Amino acid sequence: MTTSAIRFVRNLVCPGVEITKAPSTIRADWNVAVKVRDGTTLRVNIFRPFSESPVPVIMSAHPYGKDKIPAKSRSGRAPAPQTRVFPQPHSVRISEWTSWEAPDPVFWASQGYAVVNADLRGGGKSDGVADLFSDQEAQDYYDLIEWAGTQSWSSGRVGLDGVSYLAISQYKVAALRPPHLAAICPWEGLSDLYRDFARPGGVREDGFSVLWSALTRRKARVRSSIRKEIVERSERDEWYRSSCVAAFPITACARAARSKYFAARAPLENGSIRIAMANGALTTASVPHKLACASSIIRLRGSITDGRSSRPCA
């Protein structure tokens, strides 16, 4: 057996993930109902400090089920199944309230934030049927942001965070400019379903898209099969175009290659990150240190924790 095979089997049995108990200093509100504009009820979990002062909000939203967390597993400490398939280069530590690809509520609530993890339409405990990558989904997310920004425990400033689909969903709602959205932090997300996912280089992707479409249909109530649409649509038609993000004024820089381009845009030591503006100029945004290590930060209206406004792009 090869070294990589041994490592894979070892990770299946014992993934390098340490699950920690949530402290009593953090308040958790489960399955809070939020009605969106068409009357459909979505449900969110809210984690926040026991504090009388309003706090900024970090939100994620997805169709995978917000309650798929270690605390609700049979043992109360089982990590997500994906961690057994995708080994990490180093062991990681997360709280029992952390769902797959979403921010750790305990870490962020301990830093003075409220964390909102939402089931999108058709997913988890939310009502309705999901229409993935759609305008309807972006409008739902818009309403969730505005709801979170107007709660008594909220400072009115909402940031988005998450990986993969939790990143993809950020781009489209950010283009709608919800008034209470202050920043987005999309990790490993795409913005063009045709070029980046379905048919990169014009060739149909027949690997991950098959698995992802099948698993998503098991986890959520979806209107149609994404895989079926990909197979039937060889050209970038209106269906693909409707899934793309509208014109966006600010683009974050995130390149993994070691180059002058990357070095000029890497996170700064003081917890800031450089952002490329639409006109090619560079600006700097202040963000919490951990957040600055993300693949990309896009600041829409100052930082998430203050009331300053960023100057519109040319």
Secondary structure, 3 states (H helix, E strand, C coil): CCHHHHHHHHHHHCCCEEEECCCCCEEEEEEEEEECCCCCEEEEEEEEECCCCCEEEEEEEECCCCCCCHHHCCCCCCCCCHHHHCCCCCCEEEECCCCCCCCCHHHHHHCCCEEEEEECCCECCCCCCECCCCHHHHHHHHHHHHHHHCCCCEEEEEEEEEECHHHHHHHHHHCCCCCCEEEEEEECCCCCHHHHHHCHHHCCCCCHHHHHHHHHHHHECECCCHHHHHHHCCCCCHHHHHHCCCCCCEECCCCCCCCHHHHHHCCCCCCEEEEEECCCCEEEEECCHHHHCCCCCEECCCCCCCCCCCCCCC
